[in-house]
Amino acid sequence: MDFYKELSKLPKAELHVHLDGSLREDTILSLSQPGNPFLPYSSVGELRQGLCFQKGWDLRRCLESFQATLSRFTDFS
């Protein structure tokens, strides 16, 4: 029996998950206020295109994509 082969078959647990990256797109849309300037998306497809990493994005664009979910959290404070 190969220890590493057997180990790779075991279920794994996620040990480090960021809340803002774990929200489903439809949840973000359902929580958002109409007219939220940081969430200019009206469908799950638009939201996915705007928030999910795209080839060619630079660091600034990647960080801007977090603004939509982070703005939702600050609405509740």
Jmol script that loads the backbone (N, CA, C; Angstrom):
load data "model"
ATOM      1  N   MET A   1       0.841  -1.176   0.000  1.00  0.00           N
ATOM      2  CA  MET A   1       0.000   0.000   0.000  1.00  0.00           C
ATOM      3  C   MET A   1       0.896   1.253   0.000  1.00  0.00           C
ATOM      4  N   ASP A   2       0.621   2.130  -0.941  1.00  0.00           N
ATOM      5  CA  ASP A   2       1.364   3.385  -1.055  1.00  0.00           C
ATOM      6  C   ASP A   2       0.681   4.447  -0.188  1.00  0.00           C
ATOM      7  N   PHE A   3       1.365   4.917   0.847  1.00  0.00           N
ATOM      8  CA  PHE A   3       0.804   5.868   1.805  1.00  0.00           C
ATOM      9  C   PHE A   3       0.284   7.124   1.113  1.00  0.00           C
ATOM     10  N   TYR A   4       1.057   7.717   0.217  1.00  0.00           N
ATOM     11  CA  TYR A   4       0.667   8.976  -0.428  1.00  0.00           C
ATOM     12  C   TYR A   4      -0.504   8.768  -1.384  1.00  0.00           C
ATOM     13  N   LYS A   5      -0.556   7.644  -2.020  1.00  0.00           N
ATOM     14  CA  LYS A   5      -1.680   7.357  -2.912  1.00  0.00           C
ATOM     15  C   LYS A   5      -2.971   7.231  -2.099  1.00  0.00           C
ATOM     16  N   GLU A   6      -2.903   6.536  -0.988  1.00  0.00           N
ATOM     17  CA  GLU A   6      -4.078   6.383  -0.121  1.00  0.00           C
ATOM     18  C   GLU A   6      -4.473   7.718   0.510  1.00  0.00           C
ATOM     19  N   LEU A   7      -3.482   8.490   0.889  1.00  0.00           N
ATOM     20  CA  LEU A   7      -3.740   9.798   1.482  1.00  0.00           C
ATOM     21  C   LEU A   7      -4.460  10.711   0.489  1.00  0.00           C
ATOM     22  N   SER A   8      -4.097  10.650  -0.756  1.00  0.00           N
ATOM     23  CA  SER A   8      -4.728  11.506  -1.765  1.00  0.00           C
ATOM     24  C   SER A   8      -6.201  11.152  -1.991  1.00  0.00           C
ATOM     25  N   LYS A   9      -6.628   9.966  -1.603  1.00  0.00           N
ATOM     26  CA  LYS A   9      -8.022   9.548  -1.766  1.00  0.00           C
ATOM     27  C   LYS A   9      -8.932  10.053  -0.646  1.00  0.00           C
ATOM     28  N   LEU A  10      -8.343  10.460   0.474  1.00  0.00           N
ATOM     29  CA  LEU A  10      -9.144  10.910   1.609  1.00  0.00           C
ATOM     30  C   LEU A  10      -9.786  12.272   1.328  1.00  0.00           C
ATOM     31  N   PRO A  11     -10.963  12.533   1.904  1.00  0.00           N
ATOM     32  CA  PRO A  11     -11.586  13.851   1.732  1.00  0.00           C
ATOM     33  C   PRO A  11     -10.723  14.940   2.363  1.00  0.00           C
ATOM     34  N   LYS A  12     -10.770  16.104   1.780  1.00  0.00           N
ATOM     35  CA  LYS A  12      -9.970  17.225   2.273  1.00  0.00           C
ATOM     36  C   LYS A  12     -10.905  18.311   2.812  1.00  0.00           C
ATOM     37  N   ALA A  13     -10.406  19.086   3.746  1.00  0.00           N
ATOM     38  CA  ALA A  13     -11.150  20.203   4.318  1.00  0.00           C
ATOM     39  C   ALA A  13     -10.489  21.507   3.887  1.00  0.00           C
ATOM     40  N   GLU A  14     -11.302  22.492   3.594  1.00  0.00           N
ATOM     41  CA  GLU A  14     -10.788  23.822   3.276  1.00  0.00           C
ATOM     42  C   GLU A  14     -10.410  24.502   4.583  1.00  0.00           C
ATOM     43  N   LEU A  15      -9.170  24.911   4.714  1.00  0.00           N
ATOM     44  CA  LEU A  15      -8.702  25.474   5.971  1.00  0.00           C
ATOM     45  C   LEU A  15      -8.659  27.002   5.966  1.00  0.00           C
ATOM     46  N   HIS A  16      -8.724  27.591   4.795  1.00  0.00           N
ATOM     47  CA  HIS A  16      -8.593  29.039   4.713  1.00  0.00           C
ATOM     48  C   HIS A  16      -9.502  29.550   3.605  1.00  0.00           C
ATOM     49  N   VAL A  17     -10.634  30.110   3.986  1.00  0.00           N
ATOM     50  CA  VAL A  17     -11.587  30.618   3.007  1.00  0.00           C
ATOM     51  C   VAL A  17     -11.954  32.049   3.382  1.00  0.00           C
ATOM     52  N   HIS A  18     -11.904  32.943   2.420  1.00  0.00           N
ATOM     53  CA  HIS A  18     -12.320  34.321   2.642  1.00  0.00           C
ATOM     54  C   HIS A  18     -13.807  34.439   2.365  1.00  0.00           C
ATOM     55  N   LEU A  19     -14.520  35.087   3.259  1.00  0.00           N
ATOM     56  CA  LEU A  19     -15.957  35.228   3.109  1.00  0.00           C
ATOM     57  C   LEU A  19     -16.325  35.926   1.808  1.00  0.00           C
ATOM     58  N   ASP A  20     -15.618  36.990   1.464  1.00  0.00           N
ATOM     59  CA  ASP A  20     -15.976  37.728   0.258  1.00  0.00           C
ATOM     60  C   ASP A  20     -15.762  36.910  -1.013  1.00  0.00           C
ATOM     61  N   GLY A  21     -14.931  35.919  -0.961  1.00  0.00           N
ATOM     62  CA  GLY A  21     -14.732  35.064  -2.128  1.00  0.00           C
ATOM     63  C   GLY A  21     -15.575  33.806  -2.094  1.00  0.00           C
ATOM     64  N   SER A  22     -16.369  33.642  -1.052  1.00  0.00           N
ATOM     65  CA  SER A  22     -17.160  32.426  -0.889  1.00  0.00           C
ATOM     66  C   SER A  22     -18.646  32.630  -1.148  1.00  0.00           C
ATOM     67  N   LEU A  23     -19.052  33.862  -1.364  1.00  0.00           N
ATOM     68  CA  LEU A  23     -20.467  34.126  -1.631  1.00  0.00           C
ATOM     69  C   LEU A  23     -20.840  33.678  -3.037  1.00  0.00           C
ATOM     70  N   ARG A  24     -22.025  33.088  -3.165  1.00  0.00           N
ATOM     71  CA  ARG A  24     -22.530  32.741  -4.492  1.00  0.00           C
ATOM     72  C   ARG A  24     -22.968  34.027  -5.188  1.00  0.00           C
ATOM     73  N   GLU A  25     -22.863  34.024  -6.498  1.00  0.00           N
ATOM     74  CA  GLU A  25     -23.216  35.217  -7.258  1.00  0.00           C
ATOM     75  C   GLU A  25     -24.670  35.621  -7.035  1.00  0.00           C
ATOM     76  N   ASP A  26     -25.576  34.647  -7.005  1.00  0.00           N
ATOM     77  CA  ASP A  26     -26.990  34.997  -6.823  1.00  0.00           C
ATOM     78  C   ASP A  26     -27.250  35.570  -5.430  1.00  0.00           C
ATOM     79  N   THR A  27     -26.460  35.161  -4.438  1.00  0.00           N
ATOM     80  CA  THR A  27     -26.588  35.731  -3.094  1.00  0.00           C
ATOM     81  C   THR A  27     -26.148  37.185  -3.087  1.00  0.00           C
ATOM     82  N   ILE A  28     -25.049  37.484  -3.759  1.00  0.00           N
ATOM     83  CA  ILE A  28     -24.580  38.869  -3.842  1.00  0.00           C
ATOM     84  C   ILE A  28     -25.645  39.739  -4.489  1.00  0.00           C
ATOM     85  N   LEU A  29     -26.230  39.265  -5.583  1.00  0.00           N
ATOM     86  CA  LEU A  29     -27.266  40.051  -6.261  1.00  0.00           C
ATOM     87  C   LEU A  29     -28.500  40.235  -5.395  1.00  0.00           C
ATOM     88  N   SER A  30     -28.905  39.197  -4.688  1.00  0.00           N
ATOM     89  CA  SER A  30     -30.110  39.305  -3.872  1.00  0.00           C
ATOM     90  C   SER A  30     -29.906  40.238  -2.676  1.00  0.00           C
ATOM     91  N   LEU A  31     -28.679  40.366  -2.185  1.00  0.00           N
ATOM     92  CA  LEU A  31     -28.392  41.251  -1.064  1.00  0.00           C
ATOM     93  C   LEU A  31     -28.120  42.689  -1.478  1.00  0.00           C
ATOM     94  N   SER A  32     -27.845  42.895  -2.742  1.00  0.00           N
ATOM     95  CA  SER A  32     -27.418  44.230  -3.159  1.00  0.00           C
ATOM     96  C   SER A  32     -28.590  45.197  -3.263  1.00  0.00           C
ATOM     97  N   GLN A  33     -28.275  46.436  -2.985  1.00  0.00           N
ATOM     98  CA  GLN A  33     -29.246  47.515  -3.103  1.00  0.00           C
ATOM     99  C   GLN A  33     -29.270  47.976  -4.554  1.00  0.00           C
ATOM    100  N   PRO A  34     -30.450  48.256  -5.099  1.00  0.00           N
ATOM    101  CA  PRO A  34     -30.492  48.820  -6.452  1.00  0.00           C
ATOM    102  C   PRO A  34     -29.704  50.133  -6.494  1.00  0.00           C
ATOM    103  N   GLY A  35     -28.937  50.306  -7.524  1.00  0.00           N
ATOM    104  CA  GLY A  35     -28.162  51.530  -7.672  1.00  0.00           C
ATOM    105  C   GLY A  35     -26.842  51.539  -6.930  1.00  0.00           C
ATOM    106  N   ASN A  36     -26.422  50.415  -6.370  1.00  0.00           N
ATOM    107  CA  ASN A  36     -25.132  50.340  -5.687  1.00  0.00           C
ATOM    108  C   ASN A  36     -24.033  50.622  -6.712  1.00  0.00           C
ATOM    109  N   PRO A  37     -23.283  51.719  -6.552  1.00  0.00           N
ATOM    110  CA  PRO A  37     -22.276  52.073  -7.563  1.00  0.00           C
ATOM    111  C   PRO A  37     -21.134  51.074  -7.665  1.00  0.00           C
ATOM    112  N   PHE A  38     -20.949  50.267  -6.617  1.00  0.00           N
ATOM    113  CA  PHE A  38     -19.873  49.287  -6.653  1.00  0.00           C
ATOM    114  C   PHE A  38     -20.336  47.951  -7.208  1.00  0.00           C
ATOM    115  N   LEU A  39     -21.631  47.824  -7.476  1.00  0.00           N
ATOM    116  CA  LEU A  39     -22.170  46.575  -8.007  1.00  0.00           C
ATOM    117  C   LEU A  39     -23.038  46.882  -9.230  1.00  0.00           C
ATOM    118  N   PRO A  40     -22.404  47.239 -10.333  1.00  0.00           N
ATOM    119  CA  PRO A  40     -23.153  47.638 -11.525  1.00  0.00           C
ATOM    120  C   PRO A  40     -23.567  46.446 -12.400  1.00  0.00           C
ATOM    121  N   TYR A  41     -23.978  45.362 -11.769  1.00  0.00           N
ATOM    122  CA  TYR A  41     -24.341  44.154 -12.509  1.00  0.00           C
ATOM    123  C   TYR A  41     -25.797  43.819 -12.221  1.00  0.00           C
ATOM    124  N   SER A  42     -26.501  43.349 -13.235  1.00  0.00           N
ATOM    125  CA  SER A  42     -27.916  43.023 -13.040  1.00  0.00           C
ATOM    126  C   SER A  42     -28.212  41.547 -13.228  1.00  0.00           C
ATOM    127  N   SER A  43     -27.213  40.773 -13.592  1.00  0.00           N
ATOM    128  CA  SER A  43     -27.419  39.334 -13.772  1.00  0.00           C
ATOM    129  C   SER A  43     -26.224  38.568 -13.231  1.00  0.00           C
ATOM    130  N   VAL A  44     -26.442  37.290 -12.996  1.00  0.00           N
ATOM    131  CA  VAL A  44     -25.359  36.429 -12.506  1.00  0.00           C
ATOM    132  C   VAL A  44     -24.236  36.375 -13.536  1.00  0.00           C
ATOM    133  N   GLY A  45     -24.577  36.324 -14.811  1.00  0.00           N
ATOM    134  CA  GLY A  45     -23.551  36.281 -15.856  1.00  0.00           C
ATOM    135  C   GLY A  45     -22.670  37.516 -15.854  1.00  0.00           C
ATOM    136  N   GLU A  46     -23.307  38.699 -15.744  1.00  0.00           N
ATOM    137  CA  GLU A  46     -22.537  39.943 -15.691  1.00  0.00           C
ATOM    138  C   GLU A  46     -21.664  39.988 -14.442  1.00  0.00           C
ATOM    139  N   LEU A  47     -22.225  39.554 -13.343  1.00  0.00           N
ATOM    140  CA  LEU A  47     -21.487  39.555 -12.081  1.00  0.00           C
ATOM    141  C   LEU A  47     -20.276  38.632 -12.159  1.00  0.00           C
ATOM    142  N   ARG A  48     -20.477  37.459 -12.694  1.00  0.00           N
ATOM    143  CA  ARG A  48     -19.380  36.491 -12.821  1.00  0.00           C
ATOM    144  C   ARG A  48     -18.278  37.055 -13.708  1.00  0.00           C
ATOM    145  N   GLN A  49     -18.677  37.702 -14.792  1.00  0.00           N
ATOM    146  CA  GLN A  49     -17.696  38.290 -15.711  1.00  0.00           C
ATOM    147  C   GLN A  49     -16.921  39.408 -15.034  1.00  0.00           C
ATOM    148  N   GLY A  50     -17.588  40.171 -14.168  1.00  0.00           N
ATOM    149  CA  GLY A  50     -16.945  41.302 -13.520  1.00  0.00           C
ATOM    150  C   GLY A  50     -16.133  40.955 -12.292  1.00  0.00           C
ATOM    151  N   LEU A  51     -16.479  39.855 -11.633  1.00  0.00           N
ATOM    152  CA  LEU A  51     -15.802  39.523 -10.380  1.00  0.00           C
ATOM    153  C   LEU A  51     -14.790  38.401 -10.488  1.00  0.00           C
ATOM    154  N   CYS A  52     -15.002  37.469 -11.375  1.00  0.00           N
ATOM    155  CA  CYS A  52     -14.096  36.326 -11.479  1.00  0.00           C
ATOM    156  C   CYS A  52     -12.863  36.718 -12.289  1.00  0.00           C
ATOM    157  N   PHE A  53     -11.733  36.278 -11.828  1.00  0.00           N
ATOM    158  CA  PHE A  53     -10.466  36.625 -12.456  1.00  0.00           C
ATOM    159  C   PHE A  53     -10.496  36.324 -13.947  1.00  0.00           C
ATOM    160  N   GLN A  54     -10.061  37.268 -14.731  1.00  0.00           N
ATOM    161  CA  GLN A  54     -10.010  37.124 -16.185  1.00  0.00           C
ATOM    162  C   GLN A  54      -8.555  37.222 -16.649  1.00  0.00           C
ATOM    163  N   LYS A  55      -8.229  36.471 -17.663  1.00  0.00           N
ATOM    164  CA  LYS A  55      -6.879  36.528 -18.226  1.00  0.00           C
ATOM    165  C   LYS A  55      -6.581  37.958 -18.670  1.00  0.00           C
ATOM    166  N   GLY A  56      -5.417  38.436 -18.300  1.00  0.00           N
ATOM    167  CA  GLY A  56      -4.997  39.774 -18.684  1.00  0.00           C
ATOM    168  C   GLY A  56      -5.240  40.835 -17.623  1.00  0.00           C
ATOM    169  N   TRP A  57      -5.936  40.488 -16.548  1.00  0.00           N
ATOM    170  CA  TRP A  57      -6.156  41.465 -15.478  1.00  0.00           C
ATOM    171  C   TRP A  57      -4.837  41.768 -14.777  1.00  0.00           C
ATOM    172  N   ASP A  58      -4.639  43.024 -14.440  1.00  0.00           N
ATOM    173  CA  ASP A  58      -3.492  43.380 -13.618  1.00  0.00           C
ATOM    174  C   ASP A  58      -3.922  43.374 -12.150  1.00  0.00           C
ATOM    175  N   LEU A  59      -2.988  43.627 -11.265  1.00  0.00           N
ATOM    176  CA  LEU A  59      -3.278  43.572  -9.832  1.00  0.00           C
ATOM    177  C   LEU A  59      -4.382  44.556  -9.456  1.00  0.00           C
ATOM    178  N   ARG A  60      -4.334  45.757 -10.009  1.00  0.00           N
ATOM    179  CA  ARG A  60      -5.346  46.760  -9.676  1.00  0.00           C
ATOM    180  C   ARG A  60      -6.743  46.266 -10.018  1.00  0.00           C
ATOM    181  N   ARG A  61      -6.914  45.677 -11.193  1.00  0.00           N
ATOM    182  CA  ARG A  61      -8.229  45.192 -11.612  1.00  0.00           C
ATOM    183  C   ARG A  61      -8.685  44.041 -10.718  1.00  0.00           C
ATOM    184  N   CYS A  62      -7.772  43.172 -10.330  1.00  0.00           N
ATOM    185  CA  CYS A  62      -8.122  42.069  -9.431  1.00  0.00           C
ATOM    186  C   CYS A  62      -8.629  42.598  -8.100  1.00  0.00           C
ATOM    187  N   LEU A  63      -7.929  43.582  -7.547  1.00  0.00           N
ATOM    188  CA  LEU A  63      -8.336  44.143  -6.263  1.00  0.00           C
ATOM    189  C   LEU A  63      -9.660  44.894  -6.368  1.00  0.00           C
ATOM    190  N   GLU A  64      -9.901  45.553  -7.493  1.00  0.00           N
ATOM    191  CA  GLU A  64     -11.173  46.252  -7.697  1.00  0.00           C
ATOM    192  C   GLU A  64     -12.354  45.285  -7.707  1.00  0.00           C
ATOM    193  N   SER A  65     -12.116  44.065  -8.139  1.00  0.00           N
ATOM    194  CA  SER A  65     -13.210  43.093  -8.204  1.00  0.00           C
ATOM    195  C   SER A  65     -13.740  42.738  -6.821  1.00  0.00           C
ATOM    196  N   PHE A  66     -12.930  42.927  -5.787  1.00  0.00           N
ATOM    197  CA  PHE A  66     -13.381  42.650  -4.423  1.00  0.00           C
ATOM    198  C   PHE A  66     -14.302  43.735  -3.880  1.00  0.00           C
ATOM    199  N   GLN A  67     -14.270  44.915  -4.484  1.00  0.00           N
ATOM    200  CA  GLN A  67     -15.060  46.031  -3.981  1.00  0.00           C
ATOM    201  C   GLN A  67     -16.554  45.710  -3.956  1.00  0.00           C
ATOM    202  N   ALA A  68     -17.032  44.941  -4.916  1.00  0.00           N
ATOM    203  CA  ALA A  68     -18.468  44.632  -4.967  1.00  0.00           C
ATOM    204  C   ALA A  68     -18.925  43.854  -3.752  1.00  0.00           C
ATOM    205  N   THR A  69     -18.204  42.818  -3.387  1.00  0.00           N
ATOM    206  CA  THR A  69     -18.624  42.038  -2.222  1.00  0.00           C
ATOM    207  C   THR A  69     -18.330  42.785  -0.931  1.00  0.00           C
ATOM    208  N   LEU A  70     -17.207  43.479  -0.873  1.00  0.00           N
ATOM    209  CA  LEU A  70     -16.886  44.219   0.353  1.00  0.00           C
ATOM    210  C   LEU A  70     -17.880  45.339   0.596  1.00  0.00           C
ATOM    211  N   SER A  71     -18.383  45.962  -0.457  1.00  0.00           N
ATOM    212  CA  SER A  71     -19.355  47.025  -0.288  1.00  0.00           C
ATOM    213  C   SER A  71     -20.661  46.473   0.308  1.00  0.00           C
ATOM    214  N   ARG A  72     -20.974  45.241   0.029  1.00  0.00           N
ATOM    215  CA  ARG A  72     -22.175  44.622   0.604  1.00  0.00           C
ATOM    216  C   ARG A  72     -22.010  44.480   2.114  1.00  0.00           C
ATOM    217  N   PHE A  73     -20.856  44.089   2.569  1.00  0.00           N
ATOM    218  CA  PHE A  73     -20.634  43.898   3.993  1.00  0.00           C
ATOM    219  C   PHE A  73     -20.723  45.228   4.749  1.00  0.00           C
ATOM    220  N   THR A  74     -20.216  46.289   4.160  1.00  0.00           N
ATOM    221  CA  THR A  74     -20.254  47.578   4.839  1.00  0.00           C
ATOM    222  C   THR A  74     -21.657  48.154   4.874  1.00  0.00           C
ATOM    223  N   ASP A  75     -22.545  47.722   3.978  1.00  0.00           N
ATOM    224  CA  ASP A  75     -23.939  48.178   4.005  1.00  0.00           C
ATOM    225  C   ASP A  75     -24.643  47.752   5.279  1.00  0.00           C
ATOM    226  N   PHE A  76     -24.172  46.687   5.916  1.00  0.00           N
ATOM    227  CA  PHE A  76     -24.826  46.161   7.103  1.00  0.00           C
ATOM    228  C   PHE A  76     -24.268  46.734   8.401  1.00  0.00           C
ATOM    229  N   SER A  77     -23.223  47.547   8.301  1.00  0.00           N
ATOM    230  CA  SER A  77     -22.616  48.068   9.533  1.00  0.00           C
ATOM    231  C   SER A  77     -23.365  49.270  10.075  1.00  0.00           C
TER     232      SER A  77
END
end "model"
wireframe off; spacefill off
backbone 0.3
color backbone group
